[in-house]
Amino acid sequence: QVQLVESGGGLVQAGGSLRLSCAASGIIFSMNTMGWYRQAPGKQRELVAGIINGGSTNYADSVKGRFTISRDNAKNTVYLQMNSLKPEDTAIYYCNARNWLHDSWGQGTQVTVSS
């Protein structure tokens, strides 16, 4: 069964940095598109960043230039480096793995940015 386990969330001051990790099991990692999504209170879940196996990435306009997604296929892990954090980045961040066979989610990790 697919398992996605996020880590690295926490409380940080505005302007600070955090690095999220998502360790995957139960899938052939290299055959999955990986993504980070977030959901703030009262808002819909939104895509933050995605990365395909070939390394191509895409980002939400709100995080371009501040966040970087990367993947390590040898470690079955996807990362989200978040710099210059803003209070509006506060949300639960979810890892997603998908291909033609499944669309799976982690349990989420809380990121809180104080002003």
C-alpha positions in Angstrom: 0.0 0.0 0.0 1.1 3.5 -0.7 2.5 5.5 2.2 3.6 9.1 2.1 5.1 10.5 5.3 5.8 14.2 5.5 8.2 15.9 8.0 9.9 19.2 8.5 6.9 21.5 9.3 6.9 23.8 12.3 6.7 27.4 13.5 9.0 30.0 11.9 9.2 33.7 11.8 8.5 35.7 8.6 11.6 35.7 6.4 12.7 32.3 7.7 13.2 29.0 6.0 11.9 25.4 6.3 12.6 22.3 4.4 9.8 19.7 4.1 10.5 16.1 3.2 8.1 13.4 2.0 9.3 9.8 2.2 7.4 7.4 -0.1 6.9 3.7 0.1 4.7 1.2 -1.7 5.3 2.8 -5.0 7.9 2.8 -7.8 8.9 6.3 -6.9 10.5 7.1 -10.3 7.3 6.4 -12.1 5.3 9.0 -10.1 4.8 12.7 -10.5 5.3 14.2 -7.0 3.8 17.3 -5.7 3.3 19.5 -2.7 -0.1 21.0 -2.0 -1.3 23.2 0.9 -4.5 24.1 2.5 -5.1 27.1 4.7 -8.0 27.4 7.1 -11.2 28.2 5.2 -9.5 27.8 1.8 -9.3 25.1 -0.8 -6.3 22.9 -1.2 -3.9 24.3 -3.8 -0.9 23.1 -5.7 2.3 24.6 -4.4 4.9 22.8 -6.6 5.2 19.7 -8.7 8.0 17.7 -10.2 8.0 14.9 -12.8 10.6 12.1 -13.0 12.6 14.0 -15.6 13.0 16.8 -13.2 10.8 19.4 -14.8 9.0 21.5 -12.2 6.1 23.9 -11.9 5.2 26.3 -9.1 2.3 28.4 -8.0 2.9 32.0 -8.8 2.8 32.9 -5.1 5.8 30.8 -4.3 8.0 31.3 -7.5 11.5 32.4 -6.6 11.0 31.4 -2.9 10.3 27.7 -2.9 12.2 24.9 -4.6 10.9 21.3 -5.1 13.4 18.5 -5.7 13.4 14.7 -5.6 15.9 12.0 -4.8 14.8 8.8 -6.6 17.4 6.8 -4.7 15.8 7.7 -1.4 12.2 7.7 -2.6 11.9 11.2 -1.2 10.7 14.6 -2.4 11.6 17.9 -0.8 10.3 21.4 -0.6 12.8 24.0 0.3 10.9 27.1 1.5 12.7 30.4 1.8 11.6 33.9 2.6 8.5 32.6 4.2 5.5 34.8 4.7 2.5 34.7 7.1 0.3 33.8 4.1 2.3 30.6 3.6 0.7 29.3 6.8 -1.1 26.1 6.0 -1.1 22.3 6.2 1.3 21.1 3.5 0.5 17.7 1.9 2.6 15.5 -0.3 1.0 13.9 -3.3 2.2 11.0 -5.5 0.3 10.1 -8.7 0.5 8.2 -11.9 -2.0 6.3 -14.1 -2.6 3.8 -11.3 -3.2 5.9 -8.2 -3.4 9.4 -6.7 -2.2 9.3 -3.1 -1.8 11.7 -0.2 0.2 12.1 2.9 -1.3 13.1 6.2 0.0 16.6 6.1 2.5 18.7 8.1 1.6 22.1 9.6 3.6 25.1 8.6 3.0 28.3 10.6 4.7 31.6 9.8 4.5 34.3 12.4 4.7 38.0 11.5 
